[in-house]
Amino acid sequence: MFSRISSSFYRTSAWRLAMRSTLVFAAGSAAVFLVMYIVVARTVQERSDSWLIGESETLKQVALNTPRDALYDRIVEEVAELASQEVSYDGSGHHIQGNTVFFAQTDGSSHSPVWVGPSDSGKFLNAIRNLNIAQGAPISLRVQGWREPFRVVAADMKPGDGRIYLGLLDASAAALLQRLLVRFVLGWLFMVAFGFFITLMGLRRMLHRVDAITGAAASIRPDDLGTRVTVANQRDEVARLARTFNNMLDRISSSVNQLHTLTDSVAHDLKSPITSVRGSLEIALTLEDRNQSDDLVAGAIEQLDRLSDVITTSLDLAEADSGALRLRLQSVDLGELVGRVAELYAPAFADNQQRLTVRVSEPVHVQMDVSLCTRMLSNLMENELRYATASSEVCVSVTTGREMACITVEDDGPGFPADLLRPETTSEGAGAPPLPRVFLRFVKGSDSQGHGLGLAFVNAVATAHGGRAIARNRGESSSGAQIVIEVPLAHQVRLDEQSPSSLSMP
């Protein structure tokens, strides 16, 4: 069991990411420690070399200034011994274990060289004779029988007097560097292990939150969309992912609820008309009077057209709510389009004893889908025909504001009921602004004979074009209704020779 747990743990993303980041950290910190060690080692060596150069010049001056008599060798040896004691004893007089200094003076003749140092001078002198060293330039010299190399510096005497050599084996510095290296390695191992542990724990904690999102997604069922991920107080990427996931679930839940509402409402609204059409057609089949039969069939066809319009509008609204409404944009003179639609409805307004007036002050060009815009204007005209009182005046005007084109439809009828103008938050989520209830689907007045889709479609078309729809009454009392449609301007063409026009239709 433990092997299975370990195997599964090693395959986790937290393990892989922690290993990769730790390897990078280990390589970087090792390089830093190596550079620090090299700098310290060079500093220690420069200190030793500086002492060697200074003492070799001192010994050289002593050798040059000492008379060449029977006491010469003794004097030089004592001075060399004093120099060696500077590095062989610390400031308190204690011997420094392992530090070794040697001094040699050779003149190239058969005369025995002056020697101060370890007893096995032959090995040192043989190594010195084979040494090719420039004056005042310390180099490393390995002597047989000694593990560590000596740092050696040479100083030339007068011609014929030979050279002097001064060597130093700084065992204390070597031990210091050895201890420093060990501590660097131990510190590096601790830092790498500690960094790996902290990285692994942090990644496991972060990925645990990702696992919670995965579990929430896996637990979602078609009949239960209420699962949500707990969002932490952090503002990191995982918290944003959790919030985005919850928002996505909210949109999906809203779309499903809208689909259920749409299907239920359409099924309810279609049931009675379909039953009526079926009854009319069955009666038409039993009638012998051709005229009555034709009237029933014509009525059935008219009802089928209305049903087709309801279904088309419902589908368009569903597409608009989901942001998938397909627009075929083209440059349109909004005033001209409003005039054409108004001209088509002029006879219907005349039959209803209503006066329709269109006011367009100048060409207003916008980018719109002509088909959808025509249907939107037709819905507004149908709304006025149904709900504005007889002998009322309906005015449609096209104006421009700050980067917006405005279509205003108003009348002097009873106006909207207060309940329909009450703002209500839509089911599209918390970020959607509230809309007057009159623009919501399947919301209609108590005396309405429609399906509650006309003004909802108007708002959907305006929103799809980047604009908005506004519904209000013209005054506090029942002085008429006003609907304003705002859409962005594409460009505006002003013709100086064109005077403002007013089209009035009785």
HELIX and SHEET records of a PDB file:
HELIX    1   1 PHE A    2  TYR A   10  1                                   9    
HELIX    2   2 SER A   13  ASN A   65  1                                  53    
HELIX    3   3 TYR A   72  SER A   88  1                                  17    
HELIX    4   4 SER A  121  ARG A  129  1                                   9    
HELIX    5   5 ALA A  171  SER A  219  1                                  49    
HELIX    6   6 GLU A  237  THR A  286  1                                  50    
HELIX    7   7 ARG A  290  ASP A  321  1                                  32    
HELIX    8   8 LEU A  334  ASP A  351  1                                  18    
HELIX    9   9 VAL A  370  TYR A  387  1                                  18    
HELIX   10  10 ALA A  418  LEU A  421  5                                   4    
HELIX   11  11 ARG A  437  PHE A  439  5                                   3    
HELIX   12  12 GLY A  454  ALA A  464  1                                  11    
SHEET    1   A 5 VAL A 114  VAL A 116  0                                        
SHEET    2   A 5 THR A 100  THR A 106 -1                                        
SHEET    3   A 5 ARG A 163  LEU A 169 -1                                        
SHEET    4   A 5 PHE A 150  ASP A 156 -1                                        
SHEET    5   A 5 ILE A 139  LEU A 141 -1                                        
SHEET    1   B 2 LEU A 329  ASP A 333  0                                        
SHEET    2   B 2 HIS A 365  ASP A 369 -1                                        
SHEET    1   C 6 ARG A 468  ASN A 473  0                                        
SHEET    2   C 6 ALA A 481  PRO A 488 -1                                        
SHEET    3   C 6 MET A 404  ASP A 411 -1                                        
SHEET    4   C 6 GLU A 393  THR A 400 -1                                        
SHEET    5   C 6 ARG A 355  VAL A 360  1                                        
SHEET    6   C 6 SER A 501  MET A 505 -1                                        
SHEET    1   D 2 PRO A 423  GLU A 424  0                                        
SHEET    2   D 2 LEU A 435  PRO A 436 -1                                        
END                                                                             
